[in-house]
Amino acid sequence: MNETRKNTYRALTETAILLALATVLSLLKLFELPNGGSATPASMLPVIIVGIRWGKKWGFGAAIVYSFLQFFTGFYAISPMALVLDYLVAFGVLGFSGFFYGKKYGLILAAPICGTLRFVVHWISGVVVWGSTLPADMPLWQGSLIYNATYMVPEIIVTTVAAALIYAPLKKYWHLPV
């Protein structure tokens, strides 16, 4: 078997395992909000690792597959726009981790950046789609910011801390940059 095919099989296998892990972690909710959104024990991290390990193509591919897995395991949308923003785009941005492929401390940098990008997408979705569910006396942008920060800030912190904790072992076994 040639080296390219061997690497493709390895990437596919690792991606499948990491997506399964991400899905299981996403089902273990630390807390959940009434109109959707929850903090989990670093469920974004396995998806981010795919991009760090295999680059942009695999990172975005894994992120899009993960968005569909999230949709099928916990659908919560009131319109097609909510589906696109809160699933496809929000989880799809985790693929930006691929831009940190081969970078020193890429995993530790990608975790908060990708988490923040996801938060921004949920914030925009809150303004565009979910505005009718927010208190009438509060500006939409502010209500969406508060609601989404309630679960995304803890999610980003947990994911970043977990990334920092596992960086050294991953660096050793996956030969990441020092």
Number of C-alpha atoms within 10 A of each C-alpha: 5 6 8 9 10 11 12 12 12 13 16 16 12 17 23 16 13 21 24 16 16 23 20 15 17 20 16 14 15 13 10 13 12 6 11 14 20 20 22 24 19 24 23 28 27 25 33 31 29 30 29 26 24 21 19 19 15 21 27 23 18 26 29 22 17 24 23 16 17 20 16 10 12 13 14 16 18 10 10 10 13 19 19 16 22 29 24 19 20 24 29 26 23 33 26 23 31 25 16 21 23 17 15 13 19 24 29 19 16 27 28 20 18 23 25 19 18 23 24 17 18 28 27 18 23 25 19 16 20 20 16 11 13 17 10 10 7 10 13 21 16 14 21 23 19 13 18 23 19 16 20 24 16 17 23 25 15 21 24 22 15 16 25 15 12 12 17 15 11 15 15 11 8 10 12 20 12 12
